[in-house]
């Protein structure tokens, strides 16, 4: 059975931070912009 790796990465909403996150994740992630009330 193949295991799926899940990484949750939160960044501040700055272009430079988002760019670094995308580079770090190497394009292997789906980004979801969830509403604030979804946070636990």
N, C-alpha and C positions, 0 to 999 in steps of 0.2 A: 504494500500500500504506500502511495506517495503522500508525504506530509507537505502541507502548505505552510510557508513561513509568513507570518503577519508582523509587520513593523508599523507602529504608530509614531509618527513624528509630527510634532507641533512646532510651528515657526511663527515669528512675528510677521505681520503682513507688510513686508518690505520686499521689493523686487530682488535685492541682493540675497536676502535670506532664502527666498523661494528658489532662486537659481542654485544656491549652494545645496539645498535639500534635494533638488532634482539631480544634480551631479552626483551627490553622495549615494542616492538610491539607484543610480544607473538606469533610469527609465523603466524600472520593473515594477512600478507601483501605480495603482489607480488612486487618484486624488478625489476625495468627496468633500464638498463644501457644505457641511452640515449646519443647521440652525443652532444658535447658542443654547436653546432650551433642550437640546439633545444631550448635552454634557451631564454627567452624573454628579 
